[in-house]
Amino acid sequence: MELLKKRIKQDGKCFDGGILKVDSFINHQMDPILMKSIAVEFVKRFATYPVNKIITIEASGIAPAIMLGYLLEIPVVFVKKKSPKTMENMLTTTVHSFTKDRDYTVCISNDYLTPKDNVVFIDDFLANGNAALGILDLIEKAGANLIGMGFVIEKSFQEGGQILRDKNIKVESLAQIDSLDNCTIKFKE
């Protein structure tokens, strides 16, 4: 997706350790026009499948997921990083955050993720794949069917994409970063 790549080059910031900061337009301050374009691209990639629910994890995946849900006219459910006292029929798993270097017990109500659901998982980044693997665990526990996973940005130099593809998961990444060496953003061809 050329518009996204252009914006990453223009406004993304690179830090040592393979960190790409896109908080000025994707995951802190958001550009709704870009977010709509991202959702339109995900529609092109998933609309031919029998998707009846979008799933994401709080917080950065919510914006692209809700835009996609709006365009497909289907519900969006986000997995919570804190267990509310009011949640019933809770499914949980543990996810390690690369960015924050800590483990989270994440949860979703089995009322909103059921065996009747054909889901697409949407998130802002795919790096080591920890969030995606946690979501996969929740989907399996719920007995739901995973159609595929969509990521705004994939760090192809990290293992997450390969792990998911080795599990025969349909992975759609709108911008694939090949390298952040020397704080230079290189896209995968």
Buried (B, 14 or more C-beta within 10 A) or exposed (E): BEBBBEBBEEBBEBEEEBBBEBEBBBBEEBBEEBBBBBBEBBBEBBEEEEBBBBBBBEEBBBBBBBBBBEBBEBEBBBBBBEEEEEBEEEBBBEBBEBEEEEEBEBBBBBEBBEEEBBBBBBBBBBBBBBBBBBBBBBBEBBEBBBBBBBBBBBBBBBEBBEBBEEEEBBBBBBBBBBBBEEEEBEEBE
